[in-house]
Structures are given as structure tokens and as C-alpha cells.
């Protein structure tokens, strides 16, 4: 599904990614771990197409199609979803209206008409119920006055509605208490299928107790220096990152 080949990327002439190689197949969950400044969030941003980052070498291929020259909205229409570390507030735009617009823009890009209102309402209710979201929540302005847990739950709701091929969760566990973490992780687990893939970016192993990865990759200085199974996350939790910094790329 996703193939990243020798990816180099920079911001303001400072190179941050130094040759990332990664393959993610449909049905898989990959965890990206590493110390602060290792390039984890940059990798997420580059896959999603954030324009402040410049790809200087390599490519990002989704289902055989190189995304490097695509705008963020084009990538979203092709099935890339990024859950932000710090979701923005949009006063005056309700969660429901935001989702209606997002879904219909994606349909338009595929040459489809807007989703009928009754079908949209049914879909919203189904996904909200699945994620244990109160309907009053859906009428609130997007992220305005939301707690950290509410913001993250709202992002998982967006993921549920959009049904992306590739979901990238950038430090979704940041600032969450245990109850909120369980709710968010439960939502992600319910949305996993043989037809989609998930990349989880995190500092800590605790999220991976709830969203169990098939593969764990460790970034250091913009490169993947080690890959392994879920047991690698436990090893990192026990030993920290210092021991792994000089490991060769696997």
C-alpha cells in the first residue's frame, strides 16, 4: 500500500529526514518511535504533504502512485489521513458541518454527487455511537473549548467518517489520561481492517498496549535505525533510546 523510498526532506534548508525506507501493507499497524527531534512528526507531515517541508530526494508511493507532487487535499482525497498532535480550533463551524464538507469535497474529487442528507445523518449517528460520542458534542464548534481528550476523540471520529486507506496518528496519546486513551485506542481498533493501514507515532509504549503494532520502527537523526515486532517497544520502554542510536538500519 505505502512505499517510502530513500526519503530526504528539509525545512528552511535544514535536512531532517535522511533517507527513510518504509513499506506498509494493507491490514498492518506500524509504530514509529524515537527521541525528540528524531524526525517522527516530520515524517508524518511529509507523507500528508504539509507544504513547509521540502522533499529533496526519494518518493512516497501510495497504491503505486507517487504523492510527492500532490497537494495535501489531493492526498486526503486519495485516502491519506493525518491526526494532528495539536488540532486547530474552528469557531462557528460545528463538528457535523465540518464533516459534511470534508466528505462531500472528497466525493466531488472522485466525480460523485454530495451524499444525500439522510444518508449523511445516518452515517454520522452510526460512527458517533461506535465511538461513544454524545450527539450534543457534534453540534459544538470544532475543537473550540474541547479538552485534550475530546480533541483526540474528535479526530478519531473524523477518521471513522472519512474511512481513509492510510491513517497516520501523530502522538495521539499526548496529554490523554488513561480513560481517554482507552476510548481513542478502542476507536482506532474498531476502524482497522484488511483494506486499510495505520501508522502510530508515539514516544511511549503505553499507547501500544491498546493499539498493538505489527511492526515497530525506531527513528534517530532522520533515519530508521532499527525495526522489529511489538517486543521492541517494550525493550525501548525498559532501556530508553541511548543503546539503539548506533544500531545499523535493519
C-alpha positions in Angstrom: 0.0 0.0 0.0 2.6 2.6 1.1 6.2 2.5 0.0 8.7 5.2 1.1 12.0 5.0 -0.8 15.2 6.9 0.3 13.1 9.8 1.5 15.0 13.0 2.3 13.2 16.1 3.5 14.2 19.5 4.9 12.6 22.7 6.3 14.3 26.1 5.8 17.3 24.3 4.3 17.8 22.1 7.3 17.6 18.4 6.4 15.5 16.5 8.9 14.8 13.2 7.1 18.0 11.5 5.9 16.9 8.5 3.8 13.7 6.9 5.2 12.8 3.5 3.7 9.5 2.0 4.9 6.8 -0.3 3.5 3.4 -0.6 5.0 0.9 -3.1 3.7 -2.9 -3.1 4.0 -4.1 -4.6 7.3 -1.0 -3.6 9.2 -0.3 -1.3 12.1 3.2 0.3 12.2 4.5 2.2 15.2 7.2 4.9 14.8 9.1 5.7 17.9 12.2 7.7 18.7 13.6 10.6 20.9 12.6 14.2 20.5 14.0 15.7 17.3 14.4 12.3 15.5 12.0 13.2 12.7 8.8 11.4 13.7 6.4 14.2 13.2 8.3 15.4 10.1 7.8 12.0 8.5 4.0 12.3 9.2 3.9 15.8 7.8 5.8 14.8 4.7 3.5 11.9 4.0 0.5 14.1 4.4 2.0 16.8 2.2 2.4 19.7 4.6 3.9 22.4 2.4 6.6 23.9 4.7 8.6 20.7 4.2 10.6 20.2 1.0 11.3 16.7 -0.3 14.8 16.8 -1.7 15.1 13.2 -2.6 13.1 10.0 -2.8 9.4 9.3 -3.1 6.2 8.5 -1.2 4.1 6.0 -3.1 0.5 5.0 -2.2 -1.1 2.2 -4.2 1.5 2.6 -6.9 1.1 6.4 -7.2 3.8 8.9 -6.2 2.3 11.5 -3.9 5.4 13.8 -3.7 3.9 16.5 -6.1 0.4 16.3 -4.7 -1.1 19.0 -2.5 -2.4 18.0 0.9 -6.0 18.0 -0.1 -5.2 15.7 -3.1 -3.5 13.3 -0.8 -6.5 13.4 1.5 -8.8 12.6 -1.4 -6.6 9.6 -2.2 -7.0 8.2 1.3 -4.3 9.8 3.5 -5.5 10.9 6.9 -3.3 12.7 9.5 -4.4 13.1 13.1 -2.7 16.2 14.3 -0.7 16.4 17.6 -2.3 19.8 18.2 -5.7 20.0 16.4 -6.8 23.5 15.5 -10.0 25.2 16.7 -12.5 26.5 14.1 -15.1 28.7 15.9 -18.5 28.8 14.3 -18.2 25.6 12.4 -19.8 22.6 14.0 -18.3 19.2 14.1 -21.2 17.9 11.9 -20.9 20.7 9.3 -17.2 20.2 9.1 -17.6 16.5 8.4 -20.3 17.1 5.8 -18.0 19.5 4.0 -15.0 17.1 4.2 -16.9 14.1 2.9 -18.6 16.0 0.1 -15.3 17.5 -1.0 -13.8 14.0 -1.2 -16.8 12.8 -3.2 -16.5 15.7 -5.5 -12.9 14.9 -6.2 -14.0 11.4 -7.2 -16.7 12.7 -9.5 -19.5 11.8 -7.2 -22.5 14.0 -6.1 -22.9 15.2 -2.5 -24.0 12.5 -0.1 -27.8 12.7 0.5 -28.7 14.4 3.8 -30.5 11.4 5.2 -27.6 9.1 4.4 -25.1 11.6 5.9 -27.1 11.8 9.1 -27.3 8.0 9.4 -23.5 7.7 8.9 -22.8 10.4 11.5 -25.0 8.7 14.1 -23.5 5.2 13.4 -19.9 6.5 13.8 -20.7 8.6 16.8 -22.4 5.7 18.6 -19.4 3.4 17.7 -17.0 5.8 19.3 -19.3 6.6 22.3 -19.7 10.2 21.3 -22.6 12.2 22.7 -24.8 13.8 20.0 -24.5 17.2 21.7 -20.8 17.0 21.0 -21.5 17.0 17.3 -23.2 20.4 17.4 -20.2 22.1 19.1 -17.8 24.3 17.2 -14.8 22.2 16.0 -12.3 21.8 18.8 -13.4 25.1 20.5 -13.2 24.6 24.3 -12.5 20.9 23.8 -10.4 19.1 26.4 -7.3 17.3 25.1 -9.2 14.0 25.2 -12.2 15.5 23.3 -10.0 16.8 20.6 -8.3 13.5 20.0 -11.7 11.6 20.1 -13.0 14.1 17.5 -10.0 13.3 15.3 -10.8 9.6 15.5 -14.4 10.4 14.7 -13.2 12.2 11.5 -11.1 9.1 10.7 -14.2 6.9 11.1 -16.3 9.2 8.8 -13.6 9.5 6.1 -12.5 5.8 6.1 -9.0 6.5 4.8 -6.7 3.9 3.3 -3.8 5.2 5.4 -4.3 6.8 8.8 -1.3 8.5 10.5 -1.8 9.2 14.2 0.8 11.7 15.3 1.2 11.4 19.1 -2.5 10.8 19.6 -1.7 9.8 23.2 -0.2 13.2 24.0 -2.0 14.7 27.0 -4.5 11.9 27.4 -5.5 10.3 30.7 -5.9 6.6 30.8 -9.7 6.7 30.2 -9.4 9.0 27.2 -6.5 6.8 25.9 -8.6 3.7 26.1 -11.5 5.4 24.2 -9.3 6.7 21.5 -7.4 3.4 21.1 -10.7 1.4 21.1 -11.9 3.6 18.2 -8.8 3.0 16.2 -9.0 -0.7 16.8 -12.6 -0.8 15.6 -11.6 1.0 12.4 -8.8 -1.3 11.5 -9.5 -3.6 8.6 -7.7 -5.7 6.0 -8.2 -2.8 3.5 -6.5 0.0 5.5 -3.3 0.6 7.4 -2.3 2.7 10.4 0.9 4.4 11.3 1.1 5.3 15.0 3.7 7.9 16.1 4.5 7.9 19.8 7.1 8.4 22.4 5.7 5.9 24.8 4.9 2.2 24.9 1.7 2.7 26.9 -0.4 3.5 23.7 0.9 0.3 22.2 -0.7 -1.7 25.0 -4.0 -0.7 23.5 -3.2 -0.4 19.8 -0.9 -3.4 19.2 1.5 -2.9 16.3 2.6 -5.5 13.8 5.9 -3.6 13.4 7.9 -1.0 15.4 10.5 1.3 13.8 12.9 3.5 15.7 13.9 6.8 14.2 17.2 8.6 15.1 18.6 11.6 13.2 16.1 11.2 10.4 16.7 7.5 9.7 15.1 4.3 10.7 17.9 2.7 12.8 16.0 -0.4 14.0 12.8 -2.3 13.2 11.2 -5.2 15.0 7.9 -6.5 16.4 5.9 -5.2 19.3 8.5 -6.5 21.7 10.9 -3.8 20.5 8.6 -1.2 22.1 8.9 -3.0 25.5 12.6 -3.0 25.1 12.7 0.7 24.4 10.5 1.4 27.5 12.9 -0.6 29.6 16.2 0.7 28.2 15.4 4.1 26.7 16.9 5.2 23.3 20.6 5.6 24.1 21.5 2.0 23.5 20.0 2.0 20.0 21.5 5.1 18.5 24.4 3.4 16.9 22.4 0.4 15.6 22.6 -0.2 11.8 19.5 0.1 9.7 17.5 -3.2 9.6 
